[in-house]
Amino acid sequence: MDAVWHGQPAASHLSDLHTYVSRSVVVAGAATAIRERIGLL
């Protein structure tokens, strides 16, 4: 396992992190929108 990760460029780790953060932001935004909808109802 360590050998596989050691061979990976740092850019791929940053890309994975960026994807995770982007998804988290989208999920948080959707949750906020849903809460606002419920509040308006």
PDB file of N, CA, C and O in Angstrom:
ATOM      1  N   MET A   1       0.835  -1.199   0.000  1.00  0.00           N
ATOM      2  CA  MET A   1       0.000   0.000   0.000  1.00  0.00           C
ATOM      3  C   MET A   1       0.873   1.254   0.000  1.00  0.00           C
ATOM      4  O   MET A   1       0.660   2.166  -0.799  1.00  0.00           O
ATOM      5  N   ASP A   2       1.861   1.293   0.904  1.00  0.00           N
ATOM      6  CA  ASP A   2       2.740   2.457   0.980  1.00  0.00           C
ATOM      7  C   ASP A   2       3.490   2.681  -0.331  1.00  0.00           C
ATOM      8  O   ASP A   2       3.666   3.817  -0.771  1.00  0.00           O
ATOM      9  N   ALA A   3       3.927   1.585  -0.948  1.00  0.00           N
ATOM     10  CA  ALA A   3       4.688   1.710  -2.190  1.00  0.00           C
ATOM     11  C   ALA A   3       3.814   2.334  -3.279  1.00  0.00           C
ATOM     12  O   ALA A   3       4.292   3.146  -4.071  1.00  0.00           O
ATOM     13  N   VAL A   4       2.548   1.960  -3.317  1.00  0.00           N
ATOM     14  CA  VAL A   4       1.645   2.508  -4.331  1.00  0.00           C
ATOM     15  C   VAL A   4       1.463   4.000  -4.118  1.00  0.00           C
ATOM     16  O   VAL A   4       1.574   4.784  -5.060  1.00  0.00           O
ATOM     17  N   TRP A   5       1.181   4.399  -2.873  1.00  0.00           N
ATOM     18  CA  TRP A   5       0.967   5.823  -2.595  1.00  0.00           C
ATOM     19  C   TRP A   5       2.248   6.628  -2.819  1.00  0.00           C
ATOM     20  O   TRP A   5       2.203   7.768  -3.279  1.00  0.00           O
ATOM     21  N   HIS A   6       3.395   6.016  -2.485  1.00  0.00           N
ATOM     22  CA  HIS A   6       4.659   6.734  -2.623  1.00  0.00           C
ATOM     23  C   HIS A   6       4.928   7.081  -4.082  1.00  0.00           C
ATOM     24  O   HIS A   6       5.556   8.099  -4.371  1.00  0.00           O
ATOM     25  N   GLY A   7       4.460   6.246  -4.999  1.00  0.00           N
ATOM     26  CA  GLY A   7       4.688   6.473  -6.426  1.00  0.00           C
ATOM     27  C   GLY A   7       3.745   7.519  -7.014  1.00  0.00           C
ATOM     28  O   GLY A   7       3.966   7.993  -8.129  1.00  0.00           O
ATOM     29  N   GLN A   8       2.715   7.876  -6.290  1.00  0.00           N
ATOM     30  CA  GLN A   8       1.739   8.835  -6.814  1.00  0.00           C
ATOM     31  C   GLN A   8       2.282  10.262  -6.707  1.00  0.00           C
ATOM     32  O   GLN A   8       2.918  10.613  -5.713  1.00  0.00           O
ATOM     33  N   PRO A   9       2.034  11.073  -7.715  1.00  0.00           N
ATOM     34  CA  PRO A   9       2.446  12.471  -7.624  1.00  0.00           C
ATOM     35  C   PRO A   9       1.557  13.228  -6.640  1.00  0.00           C
ATOM     36  O   PRO A   9       0.395  12.873  -6.438  1.00  0.00           O
ATOM     37  N   ALA A  10       2.108  14.262  -6.039  1.00  0.00           N
ATOM     38  CA  ALA A  10       1.348  15.037  -5.053  1.00  0.00           C
ATOM     39  C   ALA A  10       0.105  15.655  -5.690  1.00  0.00           C
ATOM     40  O   ALA A  10      -0.912  15.843  -5.022  1.00  0.00           O
ATOM     41  N   ALA A  11       0.189  15.969  -6.976  1.00  0.00           N
ATOM     42  CA  ALA A  11      -0.932  16.615  -7.668  1.00  0.00           C
ATOM     43  C   ALA A  11      -2.195  15.758  -7.591  1.00  0.00           C
ATOM     44  O   ALA A  11      -3.296  16.294  -7.470  1.00  0.00           O
ATOM     45  N   SER A  12      -2.048  14.440  -7.659  1.00  0.00           N
ATOM     46  CA  SER A  12      -3.229  13.582  -7.615  1.00  0.00           C
ATOM     47  C   SER A  12      -3.896  13.665  -6.248  1.00  0.00           C
ATOM     48  O   SER A  12      -5.122  13.611  -6.151  1.00  0.00           O
ATOM     49  N   HIS A  13      -3.096  13.797  -5.191  1.00  0.00           N
ATOM     50  CA  HIS A  13      -3.661  13.924  -3.846  1.00  0.00           C
ATOM     51  C   HIS A  13      -4.408  15.250  -3.728  1.00  0.00           C
ATOM     52  O   HIS A  13      -5.490  15.305  -3.143  1.00  0.00           O
ATOM     53  N   LEU A  14      -3.836  16.313  -4.283  1.00  0.00           N
ATOM     54  CA  LEU A  14      -4.490  17.623  -4.234  1.00  0.00           C
ATOM     55  C   LEU A  14      -5.777  17.581  -5.047  1.00  0.00           C
ATOM     56  O   LEU A  14      -6.777  18.189  -4.663  1.00  0.00           O
ATOM     57  N   SER A  15      -5.755  16.868  -6.164  1.00  0.00           N
ATOM     58  CA  SER A  15      -6.946  16.758  -7.004  1.00  0.00           C
ATOM     59  C   SER A  15      -8.061  16.044  -6.238  1.00  0.00           C
ATOM     60  O   SER A  15      -9.218  16.462  -6.277  1.00  0.00           O
ATOM     61  N   ASP A  16      -7.701  14.962  -5.540  1.00  0.00           N
ATOM     62  CA  ASP A  16      -8.696  14.227  -4.755  1.00  0.00           C
ATOM     63  C   ASP A  16      -9.262  15.118  -3.657  1.00  0.00           C
ATOM     64  O   ASP A  16     -10.468  15.118  -3.409  1.00  0.00           O
ATOM     65  N   LEU A  17      -8.396  15.870  -3.005  1.00  0.00           N
ATOM     66  CA  LEU A  17      -8.832  16.763  -1.932  1.00  0.00           C
ATOM     67  C   LEU A  17      -9.759  17.835  -2.493  1.00  0.00           C
ATOM     68  O   LEU A  17     -10.784  18.155  -1.891  1.00  0.00           O
ATOM     69  N   HIS A  18      -9.394  18.387  -3.649  1.00  0.00           N
ATOM     70  CA  HIS A  18     -10.220  19.422  -4.282  1.00  0.00           C
ATOM     71  C   HIS A  18     -11.596  18.874  -4.628  1.00  0.00           C
ATOM     72  O   HIS A  18     -12.605  19.553  -4.437  1.00  0.00           O
ATOM     73  N   THR A  19     -11.637  17.639  -5.140  1.00  0.00           N
ATOM     74  CA  THR A  19     -12.922  17.011  -5.481  1.00  0.00           C
ATOM     75  C   THR A  19     -13.768  16.838  -4.235  1.00  0.00           C
ATOM     76  O   THR A  19     -14.965  17.127  -4.249  1.00  0.00           O
ATOM     77  N   TYR A  20     -13.156  16.369  -3.157  1.00  0.00           N
ATOM     78  CA  TYR A  20     -13.871  16.153  -1.892  1.00  0.00           C
ATOM     79  C   TYR A  20     -14.428  17.474  -1.362  1.00  0.00           C
ATOM     80  O   TYR A  20     -15.582  17.542  -0.937  1.00  0.00           O
ATOM     81  N   VAL A  21     -13.599  18.527  -1.389  1.00  0.00           N
ATOM     82  CA  VAL A  21     -14.036  19.836  -0.890  1.00  0.00           C
ATOM     83  C   VAL A  21     -15.181  20.368  -1.753  1.00  0.00           C
ATOM     84  O   VAL A  21     -16.161  20.900  -1.230  1.00  0.00           O
ATOM     85  N   SER A  22     -15.058  20.224  -3.069  1.00  0.00           N
ATOM     86  CA  SER A  22     -16.102  20.714  -3.963  1.00  0.00           C
ATOM     87  C   SER A  22     -17.430  20.020  -3.676  1.00  0.00           C
ATOM     88  O   SER A  22     -18.478  20.664  -3.627  1.00  0.00           O
ATOM     89  N   ARG A  23     -17.380  18.696  -3.488  1.00  0.00           N
ATOM     90  CA  ARG A  23     -18.599  17.955  -3.178  1.00  0.00           C
ATOM     91  C   ARG A  23     -19.185  18.408  -1.853  1.00  0.00           C
ATOM     92  O   ARG A  23     -20.401  18.552  -1.723  1.00  0.00           O
ATOM     93  N   SER A  24     -18.326  18.634  -0.873  1.00  0.00           N
ATOM     94  CA  SER A  24     -18.795  19.068   0.450  1.00  0.00           C
ATOM     95  C   SER A  24     -19.512  20.410   0.344  1.00  0.00           C
ATOM     96  O   SER A  24     -20.545  20.626   0.978  1.00  0.00           O
ATOM     97  N   VAL A  25     -18.948  21.311  -0.468  1.00  0.00           N
ATOM     98  CA  VAL A  25     -19.557  22.636  -0.647  1.00  0.00           C
ATOM     99  C   VAL A  25     -20.921  22.495  -1.313  1.00  0.00           C
ATOM    100  O   VAL A  25     -21.879  23.155  -0.908  1.00  0.00           O
ATOM    101  N   VAL A  26     -21.019  21.640  -2.332  1.00  0.00           N
ATOM    102  CA  VAL A  26     -22.289  21.438  -3.032  1.00  0.00           C
ATOM    103  C   VAL A  26     -23.329  20.860  -2.079  1.00  0.00           C
ATOM    104  O   VAL A  26     -24.473  21.312  -2.057  1.00  0.00           O
ATOM    105  N   VAL A  27     -22.933  19.859  -1.289  1.00  0.00           N
ATOM    106  CA  VAL A  27     -23.850  19.239  -0.332  1.00  0.00           C
ATOM    107  C   VAL A  27     -24.309  20.263   0.706  1.00  0.00           C
ATOM    108  O   VAL A  27     -25.491  20.324   1.044  1.00  0.00           O
ATOM    109  N   ALA A  28     -23.374  21.062   1.205  1.00  0.00           N
ATOM    110  CA  ALA A  28     -23.726  22.074   2.204  1.00  0.00           C
ATOM    111  C   ALA A  28     -24.685  23.098   1.604  1.00  0.00           C
ATOM    112  O   ALA A  28     -25.643  23.513   2.256  1.00  0.00           O
ATOM    113  N   GLY A  29     -24.430  23.499   0.372  1.00  0.00           N
ATOM    114  CA  GLY A  29     -25.311  24.458  -0.301  1.00  0.00           C
ATOM    115  C   GLY A  29     -26.705  23.895  -0.496  1.00  0.00           C
ATOM    116  O   GLY A  29     -27.695  24.598  -0.292  1.00  0.00           O
ATOM    117  N   ALA A  30     -26.792  22.628  -0.892  1.00  0.00           N
ATOM    118  CA  ALA A  30     -28.089  21.984  -1.089  1.00  0.00           C
ATOM    119  C   ALA A  30     -28.841  21.890   0.236  1.00  0.00           C
ATOM    120  O   ALA A  30     -30.044  22.145   0.294  1.00  0.00           O
ATOM    121  N   ALA A  31     -28.130  21.524   1.293  1.00  0.00           N
ATOM    122  CA  ALA A  31     -28.759  21.410   2.617  1.00  0.00           C
ATOM    123  C   ALA A  31     -29.305  22.760   3.062  1.00  0.00           C
ATOM    124  O   ALA A  31     -30.401  22.835   3.617  1.00  0.00           O
ATOM    125  N   THR A  32     -28.549  23.824   2.821  1.00  0.00           N
ATOM    126  CA  THR A  32     -28.993  25.169   3.194  1.00  0.00           C
ATOM    127  C   THR A  32     -30.231  25.559   2.388  1.00  0.00           C
ATOM    128  O   THR A  32     -31.181  26.119   2.936  1.00  0.00           O
ATOM    129  N   ALA A  33     -30.218  25.263   1.092  1.00  0.00           N
ATOM    130  CA  ALA A  33     -31.360  25.589   0.235  1.00  0.00           C
ATOM    131  C   ALA A  33     -32.612  24.850   0.699  1.00  0.00           C
ATOM    132  O   ALA A  33     -33.701  25.422   0.734  1.00  0.00           O
ATOM    133  N   ILE A  34     -32.450  23.584   1.052  1.00  0.00           N
ATOM    134  CA  ILE A  34     -33.592  22.785   1.522  1.00  0.00           C
ATOM    135  C   ILE A  34     -34.129  23.373   2.827  1.00  0.00           C
ATOM    136  O   ILE A  34     -35.341  23.476   3.013  1.00  0.00           O
ATOM    137  N   ARG A  35     -33.229  23.754   3.720  1.00  0.00           N
ATOM    138  CA  ARG A  35     -33.670  24.345   4.999  1.00  0.00           C
ATOM    139  C   ARG A  35     -34.444  25.633   4.751  1.00  0.00           C
ATOM    140  O   ARG A  35     -35.454  25.893   5.405  1.00  0.00           O
ATOM    141  N   GLU A  36     -33.965  26.444   3.797  1.00  0.00           N
ATOM    142  CA  GLU A  36     -34.657  27.705   3.499  1.00  0.00           C
ATOM    143  C   GLU A  36     -36.039  27.425   2.910  1.00  0.00           C
ATOM    144  O   GLU A  36     -37.002  28.122   3.229  1.00  0.00           O
ATOM    145  N   ARG A  37     -36.139  26.396   2.041  1.00  0.00           N
ATOM    146  CA  ARG A  37     -37.433  26.021   1.457  1.00  0.00           C
ATOM    147  C   ARG A  37     -38.414  25.632   2.557  1.00  0.00           C
ATOM    148  O   ARG A  37     -39.563  26.075   2.571  1.00  0.00           O
ATOM    149  N   ILE A  38     -37.934  24.787   3.487  1.00  0.00           N
ATOM    150  CA  ILE A  38     -38.786  24.330   4.587  1.00  0.00           C
ATOM    151  C   ILE A  38     -39.215  25.541   5.436  1.00  0.00           C
ATOM    152  O   ILE A  38     -40.354  25.621   5.897  1.00  0.00           O
ATOM    153  N   GLY A  39     -38.285  26.469   5.627  1.00  0.00           N
ATOM    154  CA  GLY A  39     -38.602  27.662   6.413  1.00  0.00           C
ATOM    155  C   GLY A  39     -39.674  28.503   5.736  1.00  0.00           C
ATOM    156  O   GLY A  39     -40.534  29.080   6.402  1.00  0.00           O
ATOM    157  N   LEU A  40     -39.619  28.573   4.384  1.00  0.00           N
ATOM    158  CA  LEU A  40     -40.616  29.359   3.650  1.00  0.00           C
ATOM    159  C   LEU A  40     -41.978  28.674   3.672  1.00  0.00           C
ATOM    160  O   LEU A  40     -43.014  29.338   3.676  1.00  0.00           O
ATOM    161  N   LEU A  41     -41.970  27.325   3.688  1.00  0.00           N
ATOM    162  CA  LEU A  41     -43.241  26.605   3.742  1.00  0.00           C
ATOM    163  C   LEU A  41     -43.820  26.748   5.144  1.00  0.00           C
ATOM    164  O   LEU A  41     -44.896  26.219   5.425  1.00  0.00           O
TER     165      LEU A  41
END
